[in-house]
Amino acid sequence: MTIPMRLTEATEDRVAGMLLFCLHYFLMLMFIPMVYRVTYRVIKEKELGTKEMMSMMGMSTTSYWLSWLAYFTIINTILSTAAWFVLCFYVMRHSSSTVIWLQIWLFGESIFGYIMLF
């Protein structure tokens, strides 16, 4: 004879349910100014020939793109932490905070790859 396991009462988070439909739009809107800024700066450097001048002075292409990656990662980390703080402490109190931050941060990093693809 088996005895059914007792379950604790589940909590329902209505705000998290509503965010299921609109959170991705808010995340996209959060990263649009950063995409504009980085794209504008990369194009401005191409117009001015800054990369070519630096390569004439001895800078490698790898260090040039790694500097852009470091710049974008710092800004992405700041934005992701701010969004994570708002989401975890004001909206989603019953979710794993590490997973939420990692998901937002990885989304921002994938946007950097998308910018560099173009």
C-alpha positions in Angstrom: 0.0 0.0 0.0 1.4 3.4 -1.0 0.7 6.7 0.7 0.4 9.8 -1.5 2.9 12.4 -0.8 1.7 15.6 0.7 2.3 18.7 -1.4 2.6 22.2 -0.2 0.2 24.8 -1.5 1.4 26.4 -4.7 1.7 30.2 -4.9 0.5 31.9 -8.0 2.4 34.9 -9.2 0.0 36.9 -11.5 2.5 39.5 -12.4 4.9 36.8 -13.7 2.1 35.4 -15.7 1.4 38.7 -17.4 5.1 39.2 -18.1 5.1 36.0 -20.0 3.5 37.9 -22.8 5.3 41.2 -22.7 8.7 40.6 -21.0 10.5 40.0 -24.3 9.3 43.3 -25.7 10.6 45.1 -22.6 14.0 43.4 -22.9 14.2 44.4 -26.6 13.3 48.0 -25.8 15.9 48.0 -23.0 18.7 47.1 -25.5 17.7 49.3 -28.4 19.7 52.4 -27.2 22.8 50.4 -26.7 22.5 48.8 -30.1 22.1 52.3 -31.7 25.1 53.7 -29.7 27.5 50.8 -30.6 26.4 50.7 -34.2 26.8 54.5 -34.5 30.3 54.4 -32.9 31.5 51.5 -35.1 30.3 53.3 -38.3 31.8 56.6 -37.1 35.2 54.9 -36.6 35.0 53.5 -40.1 34.3 57.0 -41.5 37.2 58.5 -39.7 39.6 55.6 -40.5 40.5 55.2 -36.8 41.0 51.4 -37.1 43.3 51.8 -40.1 45.4 54.5 -38.3 45.6 52.2 -35.2 46.7 49.3 -37.3 49.4 51.4 -38.9 50.6 52.1 -35.4 50.8 48.4 -34.7 47.5 47.5 -33.1 46.2 44.1 -34.2 42.6 43.5 -35.4 42.0 41.0 -32.6 42.8 43.6 -29.9 40.5 46.1 -31.7 37.5 43.8 -31.6 38.3 42.6 -28.1 38.2 46.2 -27.0 34.7 46.6 -28.5 33.7 43.3 -26.8 35.0 44.6 -23.4 33.1 47.9 -23.9 29.9 46.2 -24.8 30.2 43.6 -22.0 30.6 46.3 -19.4 27.6 48.2 -20.5 25.6 45.0 -20.9 26.5 43.9 -17.4 25.3 47.2 -15.9 22.0 47.2 -17.9 21.4 43.5 -17.1 22.0 44.0 -13.4 19.6 47.0 -13.3 16.9 45.0 -15.1 17.6 42.0 -12.9 17.2 44.1 -9.8 13.9 45.4 -10.9 12.6 42.0 -12.0 13.7 40.0 -9.0 13.0 42.4 -6.2 9.9 44.0 -7.4 8.2 41.7 -9.8 9.3 38.0 -9.7 9.9 37.0 -6.1 9.4 33.3 -6.6 11.9 32.7 -9.4 15.6 31.9 -9.4 17.5 35.2 -9.5 20.7 33.8 -11.0 18.9 32.2 -13.9 17.0 35.5 -14.6 20.2 37.5 -14.6 22.1 35.0 -16.7 19.3 34.9 -19.3 19.2 38.7 -19.6 23.0 39.0 -19.8 23.3 36.3 -22.4 20.6 38.0 -24.5 22.6 41.2 -24.4 25.8 39.4 -25.4 24.0 37.8 -28.3 22.9 41.2 -29.5 26.6 42.2 -29.6 27.3 39.2 -31.9 24.4 40.3 -34.1 25.8 43.8 -34.4 29.2 42.6 -35.3 27.7 40.3 -37.9 26.4 43.3 -39.8 
